[in-house]
Amino acid sequence: MTSGFAPPPAAPFGGATASPSGSGRILEPAEWAAAGIPLLRNPREVVTGLHSRHDPAPSTAVVAVLGTDERIGASASFTHPSAAADGWVLRNALLAQLRRIVPHDLRRRVPVRTAVLLYCRDGDPGWTEEDGAWMWGLRDACTLHGLRCGSYITLTGGGWQVFGEGRGGRRPHAASPSEENRGGPAHRNGASDGPQHIADTAAEWAHPGVGWARPSAVR
């Protein structure tokens, strides 16, 4: 997932810290809370929407781009080894997905769209170094794609929670089928080295010469 990217600089980017195990760049909960991440008006709607679109299994990340009305304009899911808690590697994986589903907004002075990340994993809902690596990766990928960094959400067996906001719920959870798959076999997404599942993609986006034209779903 890192091919085509320059090696990381020696100094941490944006004040991020290295994990105690030395596995990569992470953001601690206090750093994330102080980063000014915009609050979701209706996090349950976003979570249930992404869950129904992608039905994520553990070790599946779902990245989505929201418009100013918080509607999901584009989203993609992919799996990644949970042991690889390296923010630089996860940043590259997220950036590759964002480039596939939406054009960048680097021409804009101020980001108007927001990227959020839903990560389905096993274990307790509390913060882990893996979560910190995803936070670092999401923030850096948004910067490089001209997006506003939005919420980081985990989906575990106990339910979902938005980190840094203290909001969550019991459903959906990591073992619950999506609405469209209830009563039938669950759909699972491909691995990061194989096909990914993309929903509401940017196929309608066009390049008019200057900037990008938005589809109606993203305002």
FENSUL-V14319 format. One record per pair of residues at least 12 apart in sequence whose ideal C-beta (glycine too) atoms are under 8 Angstrom apart, sorted by the first residue. I is the first residue (numbers start at 1). J is the second residue. Records with the same first field share a line. If there is no record, write none. Layout:
BEGIN
I: J + J
END
This chain:
BEGIN
1: 89 + 92 + 93 + 96 + 192
2: 88 + 89 + 92
5: 92
8: 25 + 88
12: 25
13: 25 + 140
14: 139 + 140 + 143
15: 31
16: 31 + 87 + 136
17: 31
19: 85 + 129 + 132 + 133
20: 129
21: 129
23: 84 + 85 + 86 + 129 + 133
24: 85 + 86 + 87 + 88 + 89 + 90 + 133 + 136
25: 86 + 87 + 88 + 133 + 136
26: 85 + 87 + 129 + 132 + 133 + 135 + 136
27: 87 + 132 + 135 + 136 + 139
28: 132
29: 127 + 132 + 163 + 164
32: 132 + 135 + 152 + 163 + 164
33: 164
35: 139 + 149
37: 149 + 150 + 151 + 152 + 164
38: 114 + 148 + 150 + 151
39: 151 + 165
40: 70 + 116 + 150 + 151 + 162 + 165
41: 70
42: 70
43: 151 + 153 + 162 + 165 + 167
44: 169
45: 70
46: 64 + 66 + 70 + 72 + 116 + 151 + 153
47: 118 + 153 + 155 + 160 + 169 + 172
48: 172
49: 72
50: 62 + 64 + 72 + 75 + 118
51: 118 + 155 + 172 + 176 + 178
52: 178 + 179 + 180
53: 72 + 75 + 178 + 199 + 200
54: 75 + 77 + 178 + 189 + 197 + 199
55: 177 + 178 + 180 + 181 + 186 + 187 + 188 + 189
56: 77 + 118 + 120 + 155 + 174 + 189
57: 79 + 120 + 174 + 186 + 188 + 189
58: 82 + 120 + 121 + 122 + 174
59: 79 + 80 + 81 + 82 + 120 + 121
60: 77 + 78 + 79 + 119 + 120 + 188 + 189
61: 77 + 78 + 79 + 80 + 93 + 94 + 117 + 118 + 119 + 120 + 134
62: 75 + 76 + 77 + 117 + 118 + 119 + 120
63: 75 + 76 + 77 + 94 + 97 + 98 + 115 + 116 + 117 + 118 + 138
64: 76 + 115 + 116 + 117 + 118
65: 98 + 101 + 102 + 113 + 114 + 115 + 147 + 218
66: 113 + 114 + 115 + 116 + 150
67: 113 + 214 + 217 + 218 + 219
68: 112 + 113 + 219
69: 219
70: 114
71: 217 + 218 + 219
72: 200 + 217
73: 102 + 113 + 200 + 214 + 215 + 217 + 218
74: 101 + 102 + 198 + 199 + 200 + 201 + 202 + 218
75: 101 + 198 + 199 + 200
76: 97 + 100 + 101 + 196 + 197 + 198 + 199 + 201
77: 189 + 196 + 197 + 198 + 199
78: 93 + 97 + 189 + 190 + 191 + 192 + 196 + 197
79: 189 + 190 + 191 + 192
80: 93 + 192
82: 121 + 122 + 130
85: 128 + 129 + 130 + 132 + 133
86: 133
87: 132 + 133 + 134 + 135 + 136 + 137 + 140
88: 137
89: 137
90: 133 + 134 + 136 + 137
91: 136 + 137 + 138 + 140 + 141 + 144
92: 137
93: 137 + 192
94: 117 + 137 + 138 + 141
95: 141 + 144 + 145
97: 196
98: 115 + 141 + 145 + 147
99: 145
100: 196 + 198 + 201 + 202
101: 198 + 201 + 202
102: 145 + 202 + 205
103: 202 + 205 + 207 + 212
104: 145 + 146
105: 145 + 146 + 147 + 212
106: 145 + 146
107: 146 + 210 + 211
108: 146
111: 142 + 146 + 147 + 148
112: 148
113: 147 + 148 + 218
114: 147 + 148 + 149 + 150
115: 138 + 141 + 142 + 145 + 147 + 148 + 149 + 150
116: 150 + 151 + 152 + 153
117: 134 + 138 + 150 + 151 + 152 + 153
118: 153 + 154 + 155 + 160
119: 131 + 134 + 152 + 153 + 154 + 155
120: 154 + 155 + 156 + 174
121: 154 + 155 + 156 + 174
122: 156 + 157 + 174
123: 156
124: 156 + 158
125: 154 + 156 + 158 + 159 + 161 + 168
127: 163
131: 152 + 154 + 163
134: 152
135: 152 + 163
138: 150 + 152
151: 163 + 164 + 165
152: 164
155: 172 + 173 + 174
156: 173 + 174
157: 173 + 174 + 175
158: 170 + 173
159: 171 + 172 + 173
160: 172 + 173
200: 217
202: 215
END
